[in-house]
Amino acid sequence: MITSRQKLILKAIIEAYVKDAQPVGSKALTQMPYLKFSSATLRYDMAQLEELGYLEKTHTSSGRVPSEMGYRYYVEHLVTRDAKVMEKYPLIDEIFIKNKLGREQAVEEAIHLLSELTNYTAMAIGPTHQMSTIKKIDFIPLGEHDAVVLIVTDQGHVQHQNITIPEDMKINDLKEVIKTLDDLLRDRLITDAKEILETEFAKSEIESFIEYQSQLVHSFIHAFSKFAAENFYLSGVTNVFEQPEFHNVRHIKNFVEMLDRRELVKLIGDHEGLSIRFGSDLQFIPMENCTMISIPYRISDEEHGTIAVLGPTRMEYSKVIPLVEYIASNIGKLYKK
């Protein structure tokens, strides 16, 4: 249990360290207006906080830096939301109010803005389409040998897949294939479509329409695979490289490898409410100097997604937390229009 004074000192050290990444000593603390304590008192409490595991002493300075345990205590008990962040809200509002774009593009723009405002890496998953059902499959000819297949769900989402029409296939034959697929898959779950197609393709009822054109059915299978997969948006991958923690080549390599892994998608999407996870929580790859802040947004009982910010543990939590909360709430509203 730490004292009220030690909480003030820990908060001051973390917020000072966030600004310039320099170890904080007792002399710097005495200059803070809300820490009117003697240097001896401050040094004693800093030593106590170090002994308790909230601070660490560097080899190159007499000052202290926060430990992961210190950051964890800070975000759970001491962090306050920066009121100045509200000045950025109109920029977020503009994306959603003006939105003549598709919903997916609005999410992508919002994530890009989040990475620009925080100067960290921002990402989003969703919304998921796991419980959506197929209402219509159609196609639009683009030319003599090209077309777009359209898959429409009961939620109003549309997936498209460009296909090449084989030279020996007539347009009426393709219409028959599309009609067969529409009859076969209408009112079935998106998540079941790929398996149904793979099973039915082995039967003569589809094969008879396209004797030697298995690549066409595989194009349809690919379209449903994309639809069933979670949408993933990523922006500002290189932003964190401007932070001193990422000047180490090994840290850069670990970070890039982490973003390439599908496990990252699973990690973001499994939590309820605001979640802040540190290096030791990101078990799939050792990133001891990273923190992920994520928050889910809900569109309906079946559809939901998550947005997240990934950056150094020395993150501006008071700024990032209200931004992700505000964007998440607006994404939910966007889909309810």
CORPE-V650707 format. One record per backbone hydrogen bond with DSSP energy under -0.5 kcal/mol. CO is the residue of the C=O (numbers start at 1). NH is the residue of the N-H. Records with the same first field share a line. If there is no record, write none. Layout:
CO = NH + NH
//
This chain:
3 = 7
4 = 8
5 = 9
6 = 10
7 = 11
8 = 12
9 = 13
10 = 14
11 = 15
12 = 16
13 = 17
14 = 18
15 = 19
16 = 20
17 = 21
24 = 64
25 = 29
26 = 30
27 = 31
28 = 31
29 = 32
32 = 35
35 = 37
38 = 42
39 = 43
40 = 44
41 = 45
42 = 46
43 = 47
44 = 48
45 = 49
46 = 50
47 = 51
48 = 52
49 = 53 + 54 + 55
50 = 53
54 = 67
56 = 65
63 = 58
64 = 24
65 = 56
67 = 71
68 = 72
69 = 73
70 = 74
71 = 75
72 = 76
73 = 77 + 78
74 = 78 + 79
82 = 85
83 = 86
84 = 87
85 = 88
86 = 89
88 = 91 + 92
89 = 93
90 = 94
91 = 95
92 = 95 + 96
93 = 97
94 = 98
102 = 106
103 = 107
104 = 108
105 = 109
106 = 110
107 = 111
108 = 112
109 = 113
110 = 114
111 = 115
112 = 116
113 = 117
114 = 118
115 = 119
121 = 310
122 = 235
123 = 308
124 = 233
125 = 306
129 = 132
130 = 191
132 = 190
133 = 154
134 = 187
136 = 152
138 = 150
140 = 148
145 = 165
146 = 142 + 143
147 = 163
148 = 140
149 = 161
150 = 138 + 152
151 = 159
152 = 135 + 136
153 = 156
157 = 153
159 = 151
161 = 149
163 = 147 + 165
164 = 166
166 = 169
170 = 174
171 = 175
172 = 176
173 = 177
174 = 178
175 = 179
176 = 180
177 = 181
178 = 182
179 = 183
180 = 184
181 = 185
182 = 186
185 = 188
188 = 134
189 = 192 + 193
190 = 193 + 194
192 = 196
193 = 197
194 = 198
195 = 199
196 = 200
197 = 201
198 = 202
199 = 202
200 = 203 + 206
203 = 206 + 207
204 = 208
206 = 209 + 210
210 = 213
213 = 216 + 217
214 = 218
215 = 219
216 = 220
217 = 221
218 = 222
219 = 223
220 = 224
221 = 225
222 = 226
223 = 227
224 = 228
225 = 229
231 = 126
233 = 124
235 = 122
236 = 239 + 240
238 = 241
239 = 242
240 = 243
243 = 246
244 = 247
248 = 252
249 = 253
250 = 254
251 = 255
252 = 256
253 = 257
254 = 258
255 = 259
256 = 260
258 = 261
261 = 264
262 = 265 + 266
263 = 267
264 = 268
265 = 269
267 = 270
275 = 294
277 = 292
278 = 281 + 282
279 = 282
281 = 283
282 = 285
285 = 287
287 = 290
289 = 313
290 = 279
291 = 311
292 = 277 + 294
293 = 309
294 = 275
295 = 307
297 = 305
303 = 299 + 300
304 = 128
305 = 297
306 = 125
307 = 295
308 = 123
309 = 293
310 = 121
311 = 291
313 = 315
315 = 317
316 = 319 + 320
317 = 321
318 = 82
319 = 323
320 = 324
321 = 325
322 = 326
323 = 327
324 = 328
325 = 329
326 = 330
327 = 331
328 = 332
329 = 333
330 = 334
331 = 335
332 = 336
333 = 336
334 = 337
//
